[in-house]
């Protein structure tokens, strides 16, 4: 997000993080090894009633899904109108993103991004996110049901219950203004999210999130990942301050790629034995997968040069004298790397 949008959009989307204190202060009560480092393999703490205590600061559930929550899905799994809107938002450099408007993005985005603090007390949990505008959630665990006629909200309304040692959180009551990811998949008021938190030991948590929005997707889907405890640190305050300057921002129109040219680049490129980069084409857009890239469109800089929308990488397609694509050059922090077309 921060590297490859138009420069003016970057300025709009990057919030200002305030300086934080106590980043290296030892967290009280953390079990430690002989060298003083946290013992993340120690047994999970439990509350007086015997349930796992999920409290702590945890890493984001996986950075790539915040770029594209649907990266594991097929095109048929996304409703046609939602897929068209997603592609339109990418072409427009995501200028209307909630991030650009200093608004919350969505529950899935914030769970996958940066650090999260969980505070567990009887009858409720509080979840605080180190994300744009520092959003927070209250999860009621006192047995109440979800509200019948809620006022739609960016983060919805959450209730939780224990299933053995797993906390199951159900959230509904969303508005249709949020984006499920920074790329632009929409959410509607039919969205329902189920999360499962299982603290395996002191420093490791299994995390599952099931997303069910029948107006956006043709089926519900589940993402399974892990989170790691981050002791001896604190959340940074994250405040978006650029909305007042939005009227002065402009989005530079990127070069347009013809569907025919886009299709000519589709294929598999071998960077090294066992390391492939897959390029697919959808209309006038190219998608890349591999090299820690989620399945996201590339932004064209010319007919042969493209930029990632998720990492600092650049991509250049090289042709022979007959105009046939022979290889791909990946430009990044590790220097230029050649990937030969299979």
C-alpha positions, 0 to 999 in steps of 0.5 A: 500500500505504501510503495506503489500507489500514486504518490498523492494517494500514498500521502493520503493513506499513510496515517501518523503514528505517535511516539510510544513509551515502554516499548522495551519494558518487561511485561510483568508475569511473563515466564522467562528462560534462563537468558531472560527472554520470554518462554513462549512455549510455557503453558497457556495461562488460565482464568480462575474458572479454568478457561484459557486467558487470551489476554496479551499483545498478539501479532497480526494474523497474516499480512498478505490477507489484509491486501486481498482477503480473497486471494485463495478463492477462484473468480467463481467464488466472488459475485460478478458485481463485487468482482467488477467493483474490486477491479474498478477500485484497483484501476482507480488506485483505491482512491475511495478506500476507507483508509483514504478517508481516515475511516476504519477499513473492516474487521478482517483487515484489522485482524490481519494487520499489525499488533492486536491487544486482547483484554479478557475479563469476566463477561467480555473481551476488549480487542484493540488494534494497532491499525489506522485510527486505532479501532477497538471492539467489545466482545460480550461473553455474558450469554447475550445474543446479537442485536436483532436490529442493529445500527450498522457499523464498520466493526459490527457487534460481537458476542463470544462463547467457549467451545472447550478451550476455544473462544468462538466470536460471532460478529454481525451488524456491519455497514456496507461502507467498509472494505474487507481488504485494502485492495477493495473487496466490498462488504455488505450488511449481510456480512457475518464473521465467525472467529475462533481463538485457541491459545495453544501455549503461552506464546502461540494462538491458532486463529480462524476466521470465517467470512460469510457475505452472500451478497459478495461471495458465492460461498463462505470461506475460512482462513486458518493462521497463527498469531504469536504473543509479542511481550515487552512492547506496547501498541502505537497510537495510530491517528489518520490526520490527512482527511482535511487535505483530501480535496487537494489530492489527485490520482494520476491515471496509470497507463492502460494495458490492452487485454491482448497484451495482458494475456500474452504475459500470463504464464509461469516463470521459474525464478529458481528450482522450486520457486515459481512466479505465476502471472494470470490475466483478467481483462486488462489487469495482471495478477502475480502470485509468488515471492510472498506476493498475494494474488493482487493486480499489478499496476502498469507503468508501461506496456512492459513494466509493472509495480506490485500493490503489496510489496516494494517489488517491480516487474518487467517482462522481456521479449525476444526479437520476435516479440515473444515473452522470454522472461521476467525481471523482478526488481526489489530490495535484493536486486534484480532477479531473472525468472525464465518463462516455462 
